[in-house]
Amino acid sequence: MRDITVDFIANKIVVTKGFYANAIIPATEENERLRTVLSDYPNMKVSVRESSRKSTSNKFKGLTYRYMRKFISVMDNENLDVFERVILHFEGLYMENGEVYAAVRDWFLENYPAHKEMIVAAVPTREAAFSSVPVAEENAAAA
């Protein structure tokens, strides 16, 4: 186990938080192990290892009022007025902007759960973007 490590570069004895919690209690195994290491390296300081936080991606990243308005105006224009009334309704209910945003976001996701897939489906395909004239015929006509 990596409860205790010696970092010679930083001149520290690095211990985990749980190990340290047990090591400060006399007559525990952890206390004895830490005392042994400290007696071997008396000039080193004991440091508790900082836990590395696992970053979780924000699943609502990019889901702004602007995005929601634009999505509704392009994909479901008839409900743009409804969206604005929903914002006004929640602004009347809540005092905090964060609470208003969360309520509007939840309304949007309830009404458009597949909004990302709808955008992908609405994108024109590559064939439609180019002319149907082959490149060889264009080069012959230009010459």
C-alpha positions in Angstrom: 0.0 0.0 0.0 1.1 3.5 -0.7 0.0 5.0 2.7 3.5 6.4 3.3 6.1 7.5 0.8 9.4 9.3 1.2 10.0 12.2 -1.3 13.7 12.8 -1.3 13.5 15.7 -3.7 11.0 17.7 -1.7 12.5 16.4 1.6 9.1 15.2 2.8 7.5 12.1 4.2 4.1 12.0 2.4 1.2 10.2 4.0 -2.4 9.7 3.0 -5.2 11.5 5.0 -6.5 8.2 6.4 -3.1 7.0 7.4 -2.3 10.4 9.1 -5.6 10.2 11.0 -4.6 6.8 12.4 -0.9 7.8 12.9 -1.7 10.6 15.4 -3.3 8.1 17.7 -0.6 6.6 20.0 -0.1 2.8 20.0 -1.5 2.2 16.5 0.3 0.4 13.8 0.3 3.5 11.7 1.9 5.5 14.5 4.7 3.0 14.8 5.4 3.0 11.1 5.5 6.8 11.0 7.8 6.9 14.0 10.1 4.4 12.3 10.3 6.4 9.1 10.8 9.6 11.1 13.7 8.0 13.0 15.3 7.0 9.7 14.9 10.5 8.2 14.8 13.0 11.2 15.3 16.1 9.0 12.2 15.5 6.9 8.8 17.0 7.4 5.5 15.0 7.4 3.1 16.1 4.7 -0.5 14.9 4.1 -1.0 14.0 0.4 -3.5 16.1 -1.3 -6.3 14.1 -2.9 -6.6 14.5 -6.6 -10.1 15.5 -7.4 -11.7 13.7 -10.3 -12.9 16.2 -12.7 -16.4 15.6 -13.9 -17.5 17.2 -17.1 -20.3 19.7 -17.0 -23.1 18.0 -18.9 -24.9 21.4 -19.2 -21.8 23.2 -20.7 -22.9 25.4 -23.6 -26.6 25.2 -22.6 -27.1 28.9 -22.3 -30.2 31.1 -22.7 -28.7 32.2 -26.1 -28.3 28.6 -27.2 -31.8 27.7 -26.1 -33.3 30.7 -27.9 -31.4 30.0 -31.0 -32.3 26.3 -31.0 -36.0 27.0 -30.5 -36.0 29.8 -33.2 -34.4 27.5 -35.7 -36.0 24.1 -34.8 -39.3 25.0 -33.3 -40.1 28.7 -34.1 -43.7 28.5 -33.0 -42.6 27.9 -29.4 -40.2 30.9 -29.2 -42.8 33.0 -27.5 -43.6 30.2 -25.1 -39.9 30.0 -24.2 -39.8 33.7 -23.4 -43.0 33.4 -21.2 -41.3 30.5 -19.4 -38.3 32.7 -18.6 -40.6 35.5 -17.3 -42.6 33.0 -15.3 -39.6 31.6 -13.5 -38.1 35.0 -13.0 -41.3 35.8 -11.0 -41.0 32.7 -8.9 -37.3 32.8 -8.0 -35.1 35.6 -6.7 -31.7 34.1 -7.6 -30.5 34.1 -11.3 -29.1 30.6 -10.8 -32.5 29.2 -9.7 -34.1 30.8 -12.7 -31.6 29.4 -15.1 -31.9 25.9 -13.5 -35.7 26.0 -13.8 -35.5 27.2 -17.5 -32.8 24.7 -18.3 -34.9 21.8 -16.8 -37.9 23.0 -18.8 -35.9 23.1 -22.0 -34.4 19.6 -21.4 -37.9 18.3 -20.6 -39.3 19.6 -23.9 -36.3 19.0 -26.0 -34.5 16.0 -24.5 -32.8 15.1 -27.9 -31.8 18.7 -28.8 -28.3 17.6 -29.8 -29.5 14.8 -32.1 -32.0 17.2 -33.7 -29.2 19.6 -34.6 -27.1 16.8 -36.1 -30.1 15.5 -38.1 -30.9 19.0 -39.4 -27.3 19.6 -40.8 -27.2 19.4 -44.6 -25.1 16.5 -45.9 -21.9 17.0 -47.8 -23.4 16.0 -51.2 -25.9 18.8 -51.0 -23.2 21.4 -50.4 -21.3 20.7 -53.6 -22.4 21.0 -57.2 -23.1 17.9 -59.1 -20.7 18.8 -61.9 -17.6 16.5 -61.8 -14.2 18.3 -61.4 -12.9 16.9 -64.7 -15.7 18.6 -66.7 -15.1 21.9 -64.8 -11.4 21.8 -65.7 -12.2 21.0 -69.4 -14.7 23.9 -69.6 -12.2 26.3 -68.1 -9.5 25.5 -70.6 
